[in-house]
Amino acid sequence: MQFDTPLGRDESVQKEYEFSYSLILFFVKSRFWLTNKRLIARKPNVLLFIPIGQDEVTYPLRSIAGIKTRTEFKFLLLCVGVILLLVGFSAIRSFGFPLLLLGVANIISAFQTVIAVGSTGGGVVAYSHVPWEGTEAKKMM
């Protein structure tokens, strides 16, 4: 993992975590570094299917109220996946196979694991990633 954030005096990285952003964009990763003074999170910015940059947020350990993981279900993504799957099956002889793949990817992506970082000020920032990395996310807590 590429870590290029300058560290303070007497600060060292204790743990590193990396999560896939989505099933379709498996090569785009969210990254977390835990130092002895702060939590650093780097999240990709994506427009449709195009990665266009990243956000980096630093949370001092004193201002973190809690970190939790949860599983989310996105109904609209599931509906789009089912529609693509049905259209793909009906047009399997011409252009249906790519639609089948997109449909399956959307159905799987409808389930996401979310890491939520809560601050002492009451704000919560959520980071989504693929569902099968949920156990790794729980290790982060």
Buried (B, 14 or more C-beta within 10 A) or exposed (E): EEEEEEBEEEEEBEEEBBBBBBBBBEEBBBBBBBBEBBBBBBBBEBEEEEEEEBEEEEBEEEEBEEBBBEEEEBEEBBEBBBEBBBBBEEEEEEEBEEBBBBBBBBBBBBBBBBBEBBBEEEEEBBBBBBBEBBEBBEEBE
